[in-house]
C-alpha cells in the first residue's frame, strides 16, 4: 500500500541549544537521513518535509539530498500545529495515497517492522498510533478522510491533539515492542550529552 509522510522539521530546537534537529547525528546518520532510510525500506512513500526559519535553508538542502520536497511554515511561532497544517495541506494537494505518516524529525529510530505493522492496520478513515508500555508515540498513520481536520488544526484549542482525541472510535493504538516509538530527542541529555 502506497503511503505518504509529513516530516515535521520546522522547530527552532531551542531546548537542544538552538541547533537544527533534522541534522543532528544519531547512530551515524542525521535524524532526517535515518527516517528517510526507514521509509525507503517500506517501498513507495511520498514525502514532504515541513521547514521554517531559522533552519529552513539547511533543512531544504538536506531534504533535497533525500529527494524530498519541502513546504514552509510561514508562522512557526504558532507552534507545531501550524507545521502539521502546512504539511497536510501539501499532502492533500499532492499525495495520491489513502494514508499518511505524521512523523516529527526528532523521533528517529522506529523499526521498519513496526512501521509495516502500523501500515497494515491503516485505512482512509482511521488514525493508527504506535504504543509502547502503555504510552502512545510516533509516527501515527492518518487516513485521508482526517487530513482536512489536520489542515485546519492550527485553529483548534489543542492543535493536532484535538483532532487525534476527537473520536476514540476512529483511532487505533497498536502495542509494539519498539521503544523508539516513544523516544524523541528534546534536549542534550537525550543524546547523552550535557543537561537540559
Beta strands, then each sheet from edge to edge (+ up, - down):
strand 1: 3-8
strand 2: 25-26
strand 3: 29-30
strand 4: 45-51
strand 5: 69-72
strand 6: 99-104
strand 7: 127-132
strand 8: 135-136
strand 9: 140-143
strand 10: 171-175
sheet 1: 5+ 4+ 1+ 6+ 9- 7+ 8-
sheet 2: 5+ 4+ 1+ 6+ 9- 7+ 10+
sheet 3: 2+ 3-
end
